[in-house]
């Protein structure tokens, strides 16, 4: 009953036939995405194969410094990805705040979740540390990307309202409150929506993977509930740090609104 079905190379190759269906559909619809789809499938395959062999080696070595190095690499990639996703100009101060928020927010929630909630032994066990950290960092990266875009766009689009409030004597925090609140709300909304639809609309990947590997659905449910709460905490902590310090980078010492694109 608990035996996991093996997936042969031939069976995996059959899955690629679905890719042909997608290419046929986009060609019929006149959408020029064939090369993008093929490139995405090729990159996904090569990257996952490389990561698979790398994880096998890391799991066998069981070295705390190696685990820490992988986490550091994931954090660095997350910060770089956020910089690339944001369309608005970012000041050097705001970039530093983004990096610090991602690292501090995810690390705090990651260590609490793994060492206090899951209680892995040894504490650096990469079989748990790397996959769970990846979920926390990945979701926090998405959340803070939404938060940064919302804050940057809000400061630009509502500039007149913010400056009007400043001229009436409001502090920068009060003047920008609606922008800050909207940025935080935009960042955590996807996580809330995922939690609302989970279990009824779809079965999440971690739970599905545990069930397919032969674990009891009840055990899989406990893990999934815990990880979703961990993700929600990580996203909230990361975005809260960002909006708390990030909005300040838009004001100078004289409490004047200064956007990165402003001359001088």
N, C-alpha and C positions, 0 to 999 in steps of 0.2 A: 504493500500500500504506500510506503514511504519512499519507494524507489523512484529516482528522478529519470525521466525520459531523456535519453541521449539524442543530441542533434548532430547528425553526420554532416560532412562537407557537402554531400549531394543534396541533402535536405536544405541546408543553408543556401545552396545554389538555386534551388527551386524558389526560394523566397525572393531572389532577384528578378524572377519573372514578373513580379508585381511592379517592378520599376519600369518594365517595358510597357505595361498598361498605362502607367502615369505619363510616359513619354508620348504614347499614342494619343492620349486624351488632350495633352497640351498642344500637340501638333494639329489635331483636328480643330481645336478651338483657335488656332492661329496665334498661340502665345509662344513667343520665342524664349523658351526656358529649357530646352533640351540639354544644352551644354551645362547650364547651372545645375540641373538635376543630376547629370552624370558626374560632374565634378564633386558635388556634395556627397553623392554615394561613394565615390572613390576615396575622398578624404575621410569620411566616416569609417570606412572599412580599414584603411591603413592606420588611422589614428587608434582605433579600438584594438586592432591586432597588436600594435606597438605597446599600448597601455596594458593589454592583457599579459604579455610576456614580462613587462616591467613589474607588474604587480605580483606575478608568480615569484620573481626573484626577490622582491622586497618582503613578501610574506615569509619566504624561507630564511632570509637573513635576520629578521626581527631585531633591527638596530634602532635605538631611540633617536640617534642623530639623523639617520636616513628618513625616518618617519617625519621628524621635524623639518627636514629639508624639503620633503614633498609638500608639506603644509605651507611652508614659506613660498614655494613655487606657485601653489594654487592661489595664495593671497596676492602675490605679485601679478599674476595673470588676471585676477579679478579686478584689481585696481586699474590695470592697463585697459581692460575691456570697458570699464565705466568711462574712462577718458575718451575712448573712441566712440562710444555710443551717444555721448552728449553732443548735440549739434551746436549749442550756444558756446560762445567763448568762455573759457575758464581762467580766472586769475591764478597766479601761483599760490596765493594763500588758500583759495578754495580747493585747489588740487591737493594741497597738504591735508586739509580737513577731510576730504574724501578718503584719502589713503589711511589716515589715522582712524577714521570712523569704521571703515571696513575691517581693518586689522583688530582694533580693540573690541568692537562689537561682536565680531564672529569668534574671536579667541575666547572671550569671556563666556559666551553661551556654549561654545564647543567644549571647553574644559568642564563646565558645570554639567553638561549633558552626559559626557562620556565618563567622567570620574565620579559624579554623584548619582546620576539617574541610572545609567547603564552599568556603571562600576566595572569596567573592563580590567582584566588582569592578564598580563602586566599592563600598566597604564598606557604604554605606548604601542600596544598591539595594533599593527597596521591593518589587520583584517577588519577591525571595527573603526579604527581611528580615521583612516583615509576615506572610505566610502561615506561615512556619516558626516565627516568634516566637509566633504565635497558637496553634499546636499545643503548643508547650512551656508557654506560660502556661496554656492551658486544661486540660491534663492535670495540671499542678502545682496548679492551683486545686482540681480534683477531689480530688487526693491529700491536700492539706492540710486540706480540709473533712472528709474521713474521719478524719484524724489529730486534728484539734481535737475532733470529736465523741467519738472514742474516749478521748482524754485527759480531757476534761471528765466524761464518764460514768464512767470508771474511777476518777477521784479521788473522785467522789461515792459510787459503789457500793462501793468498797473502802476507804472512809474509816477504818473500824475497824481494818483490817489495817495501813494506813499509819500511823495514830496509835499502834497497838500496837508497831510496829517502832521508831517514834521514841522511845517511852517506854523501850524496851530499849537505847537508845543509838545506833541507826542514824542515819546522816546522811539528809537529805531525798532525795538521789539514790539511796541504797540502799533506803530505805523505799518509794520510788515506782518502783523499777526494773521491776517486772512491768507496771505501768500504762504506763510509758514505752515499753517494748519492744512491748507490744500495740498502742499507738498507731502506732508506726512500721510494724509489720507490717501493720496494717489499711490504712494509707495506700498502701503500695507493692504490695499484693496484686493490685489490678486491673491494674496495669501488667505484672506478672509473668504473670497469666492471659492478657492480650492477646498477649504474646510467645509463650506456649506454643501458642495456637491459631492464630497467624498463618501463612498459607500453606496450611494444611490445612483448617481449619474455615472460614476466610473470607479474602478478599483485602482488605487495608486500603484506605481511601479514597485516600491519596496515590498508592499504586501503581496502583490502578484508574484514577485520573485521568490519570496519565502514559501508561498503555497506551492509553486512549481518545483521548488527544491525539496518538497516533502514535509515541511513543517505544518503543524496544526494551524488551521485558519484562526483559531482563537489566540494562539501565540503571535501570529502575524498581525492580528488586529492590535494587540497590546503594543508591539513595536511601532506600528504605523501611527497610532495615537500619540505615542511618546515623541516620535520624530516630527510629526506635524506641529506639536506644541513647541518642540525645540526650534523648528524653522520659524514659527511665528515669533518666538522670543528673540531669535537672532536677527530677523528682519527688523523688528520693532526697535531693538537696541541699537542696531547699526544706523537706521534712519533717524532715530531720536538724537543720537550724537551728532549726526550730520546737520539736521535742521537747527539744533540748539546753537552750534558754533558756526554753521555755514552762512546763515543770514547776516552775521556780523561782518563777513568779508565784503559785503556790498555797501558798507558805510565807512566813511573815514573818521578820523579823530574828532572832527567837528560835527559828527552825526549827520553828514550829508550823504545822500544816495549816490554812489559811484558805480556805474556798470563797467565790466571789463572792456566793452567796445568803445567807451567814452575816450576822446582824444586826451592825451596828456596824463 
